[in-house]
Amino acid sequence: MFSNRLEERIAKCGNPICLGMDPKISLMPVERRHSGANSDEEKIKFFYMDILEECVKRGVKPAVVKPNSAYYERISIECMAVLRDLISVYRSEGIPVILDAKRGDIGKTSEAYADAAFNVYGADAITVSPWMGKDSVVPFLTHPSESGVYALLRTSNKGAADFQDLPVKGSTAFFKVAQKLIEWDNGNLGAVVGATHPEELEKITAFFVNKKHEIPFLIPGVSIPGVPGGQGGDAKTVLQAIANGGGTRKFHVLNSSSGLNFAWQRTGKEADYAIACVDALESLADSLR
């Protein structure tokens, strides 16, 4: 089961950190190290290969990584091949990859999306939208391998309240989704829960714990002090909220994208972007132990 894989991975690497791989060309000074990086595709590949090389050299790896497919699709068809190659090389170093694509459609279309995520891109997990119901999610869960599926539950964007907070029979819509996740889970299902509202995270954790069905959370929005661009969630506060809700930290992962990717902004040393990223990763991991 994917939940078991996550638990083993976090125990092995010693941290619950998810490195979001969301490229922003204007913040990727790759030419400082690679004079041959002329195209956006080359810059993205060099950038994340340099970070992986620094991780391997120092023995500091994230629990998982999470590339958002939109950041690659917007560049070019060729950049989608770069994404596939990056997934392959990170997995070869034992780092599971969550493809952040937020898929979800009628059954046959979801089957196609699942094939693309797991067979073409080679990801270990994918994010999905559950708002079209069970038949849009099951094709991802029934993939032959022990692949993970993270369903959007309580997101941290401002517009989340438009639908997720709607009252439904004495509860709210997102808690009704949480109940369905329990019904659908086969050991490979997790939930996306934002880091910016720890009081809600605590309540959501308690909901699953009280149902005796804790599932893995993917928690985006964790910020790194001194690095602009994060959503403002403090990693220690997030873990405390989970603990306050009666949960464990055995398979939950905390995602930081801009805060880790572009940690070089704190020092201004553009050529040391890979070192700065791994420094921030190591510092965050140490603070959570």
C-alpha positions in Angstrom: 0.0 0.0 0.0 1.1 3.5 -0.7 0.6 4.6 2.9 3.1 1.9 4.0 5.6 3.1 1.3 5.3 6.6 2.7 5.8 5.5 6.3 8.9 3.6 5.3 10.3 6.4 3.2 9.9 9.1 5.9 11.5 6.8 8.5 14.4 6.1 6.2 15.2 9.7 5.1 14.4 11.2 8.6 12.1 14.0 7.5 8.5 14.5 6.2 9.5 17.2 3.6 8.1 17.4 0.1 10.1 19.4 -2.3 7.8 21.1 -4.7 9.4 21.3 -8.1 7.6 24.3 -9.7 10.0 26.0 -12.0 10.0 29.8 -12.5 12.5 30.7 -15.1 13.1 34.3 -13.8 14.2 32.8 -10.5 16.5 30.1 -11.9 19.9 31.6 -12.5 21.3 28.4 -14.1 23.5 30.3 -16.6 25.7 31.2 -13.6 26.8 27.6 -13.6 26.0 26.3 -17.0 26.9 28.5 -19.9 25.2 26.1 -22.3 21.8 26.4 -20.7 20.2 28.5 -23.5 16.6 27.2 -23.6 14.0 27.2 -20.8 13.9 23.4 -21.0 17.7 23.2 -20.4 17.5 25.6 -17.5 14.8 23.6 -15.8 16.6 20.4 -16.2 20.0 21.7 -15.1 18.3 23.4 -12.1 16.7 20.3 -10.7 19.6 18.0 -11.6 21.9 20.3 -9.7 19.7 20.2 -6.7 19.5 16.4 -6.8 23.3 16.2 -7.2 23.7 18.4 -4.1 21.2 16.3 -2.1 23.0 13.1 -3.0 26.4 14.5 -2.3 25.4 15.7 1.2 23.1 12.8 2.0 20.2 15.1 2.6 17.1 14.1 0.6 13.4 15.1 0.9 10.9 12.4 1.7 9.2 13.0 -1.6 9.1 15.6 -4.5 6.1 17.1 -6.2 6.4 18.6 -9.6 3.3 20.6 -10.8 2.7 19.5 -14.3 1.3 22.9 -15.3 4.7 24.6 -14.9 6.2 22.3 -17.5 3.2 22.2 -19.9 3.3 26.0 -20.2 6.8 25.9 -21.5 6.6 23.4 -24.4 5.9 19.9 -25.4 9.6 19.2 -25.0 9.4 20.4 -21.4 6.9 17.7 -20.7 9.6 15.2 -21.7 12.0 17.0 -19.3 9.4 16.4 -16.6 9.3 12.7 -17.4 13.1 12.6 -17.3 13.3 14.4 -13.9 10.7 12.0 -12.5 12.8 9.1 -13.6 16.1 10.4 -12.2 14.7 11.4 -8.8 13.0 8.0 -8.5 16.3 6.3 -9.4 17.7 8.0 -6.2 14.9 6.4 -4.1 12.8 9.6 -3.9 9.1 9.0 -4.6 7.4 11.5 -7.0 3.9 13.0 -6.6 2.7 14.4 -9.9 0.6 17.4 -9.0 -1.9 17.5 -11.8 -5.3 17.6 -10.0 -7.0 15.3 -12.5 -10.6 14.1 -12.3 -13.2 13.3 -14.9 -15.6 10.6 -16.0 -14.4 7.1 -15.5 -12.9 6.4 -18.9 -11.1 9.8 -19.0 -9.8 9.2 -15.5 -8.4 5.9 -16.6 -6.5 7.7 -19.4 -5.2 10.3 -16.9 -4.1 7.5 -14.6 -2.2 5.7 -17.4 -0.5 9.0 -18.3 0.6 9.7 -14.7 1.8 6.2 -13.8 2.8 4.7 -17.1 4.0 7.6 -19.3 5.4 10.0 -16.7 6.2 7.2 -14.2 5.0 9.0 -11.1 4.4 7.2 -7.8 1.4 9.3 -6.9 -0.9 11.9 -8.3 -3.3 14.6 -7.0 -6.9 14.4 -8.1 -10.1 16.3 -7.7 -12.9 14.2 -6.1 -15.7 16.6 -6.9 -17.1 14.5 -9.7 -17.5 11.6 -7.3 -16.4 8.0 -6.9 -16.2 7.0 -10.5 -13.8 9.8 -11.2 -11.4 8.7 -8.5 -11.5 4.9 -8.5 -9.6 4.5 -11.8 -6.6 6.0 -10.1 -7.0 3.8 -7.1 -7.3 0.6 -9.1 -4.0 1.1 -11.0 -2.1 -2.2 -10.8 0.9 -0.8 -8.8 0.8 0.6 -5.3 0.4 4.1 -6.6 -0.8 7.0 -4.3 -3.8 9.2 -4.9 -4.1 12.5 -3.1 -7.7 13.9 -3.3 -8.2 17.6 -2.8 -10.0 18.0 0.6 -9.3 21.4 2.2 -7.2 23.7 0.1 -5.5 26.9 1.2 -6.5 29.2 -1.7 -8.9 32.1 -1.0 -11.6 30.8 -3.2 -11.8 27.5 -1.3 -14.6 28.7 0.8 -16.9 29.2 -2.3 -17.7 25.5 -2.3 -15.7 23.7 0.4 -17.4 25.6 3.3 -21.0 25.1 2.1 -23.2 23.8 4.8 -24.4 20.2 4.2 -26.7 18.6 6.7 -25.1 20.0 9.8 -21.6 19.8 8.5 -19.6 21.4 5.7 -18.9 20.1 2.2 -15.3 19.3 2.8 -16.1 17.1 5.7 -18.6 15.2 3.5 -15.7 14.7 1.1 -13.6 13.4 4.0 -16.3 10.8 4.8 -16.3 9.6 1.2 -12.5 9.3 1.2 -12.8 6.9 4.1 -15.3 4.9 2.1 -13.2 4.8 -1.0 -9.8 4.2 0.6 -7.9 1.0 -0.3 -4.7 1.9 1.4 -3.5 4.2 -1.4 -5.7 7.2 -0.9 -4.6 10.4 0.8 -5.8 14.0 1.1 -4.6 17.4 0.2 -5.0 19.7 3.3 -3.5 23.2 3.3 -1.0 24.4 5.9 -2.4 27.9 6.3 -5.3 27.1 8.7 -3.8 24.9 11.5 -7.1 24.9 13.5 -8.9 23.3 10.6 -6.1 20.9 10.0 -6.5 19.8 13.7 -10.2 19.3 13.2 -9.7 17.3 10.0 -7.1 15.1 11.7 -9.4 14.5 14.6 -12.2 13.6 12.2 -10.2 10.8 10.6 -8.7 9.6 13.9 -12.2 9.4 15.5 -13.3 7.3 12.5 -10.2 5.1 13.2 -9.1 5.8 9.6 -6.1 8.1 9.5 -4.9 8.7 5.9 -1.8 10.4 4.6 -2.0 14.2 4.2 -0.1 16.2 1.5 0.1 19.6 3.1 1.1 22.4 0.7 1.8 26.0 1.7 4.7 25.5 4.1 6.9 28.6 4.1 10.6 29.0 4.7 11.6 32.1 6.8 13.2 34.8 4.8 12.2 33.4 1.3 9.3 35.2 -0.4 6.6 33.3 -2.2 5.3 30.8 0.3 1.7 30.7 1.5 2.5 31.3 5.2 2.2 28.0 6.9 4.7 27.2 9.6 5.9 23.6 9.5 6.1 23.2 13.3 2.6 24.6 13.8 1.4 22.1 11.1 2.8 19.1 12.9 1.5 20.4 16.2 -2.0 20.7 14.8 -1.8 17.1 13.6 -0.7 16.0 17.1 -3.4 18.1 18.7 -5.9 16.2 16.5 -4.6 12.9 17.8 -2.8 12.0 14.6 0.7 10.6 14.1 3.4 12.0 11.8 4.3 8.7 10.2 3.1 9.3 6.7 2.1 13.0 6.4 4.3 15.2 4.1 4.8 18.9 4.2 5.4 20.7 0.9 7.5 23.8 0.3 8.0 24.9 -3.3 9.3 28.5 -3.7 10.8 28.5 -0.2 13.1 25.6 -1.0 13.6 26.1 -4.8 14.6 29.7 -4.5 16.2 29.8 -1.1 19.2 31.5 -2.7 17.2 34.7 -2.5 18.1 34.9 1.2 21.8 35.2 0.5 21.7 36.7 -3.0 24.3 34.2 -4.2 22.7 33.1 -7.4 25.3 30.6 -8.4 24.8 28.7 -5.2 21.1 28.0 -5.8 21.5 24.2 -5.3 23.5 24.7 -2.1 20.9 27.2 -0.8 18.1 24.8 -1.5 19.6 21.9 0.3 20.7 24.1 3.1 17.1 25.2 3.6 15.9 21.6 3.3 18.4 20.4 5.9 17.5 23.3 8.2 13.8 22.6 7.9 14.4 18.9 8.5 16.5 19.5 11.6 13.9 21.9 13.0 11.2 19.1 12.8 13.1 16.3 14.5 
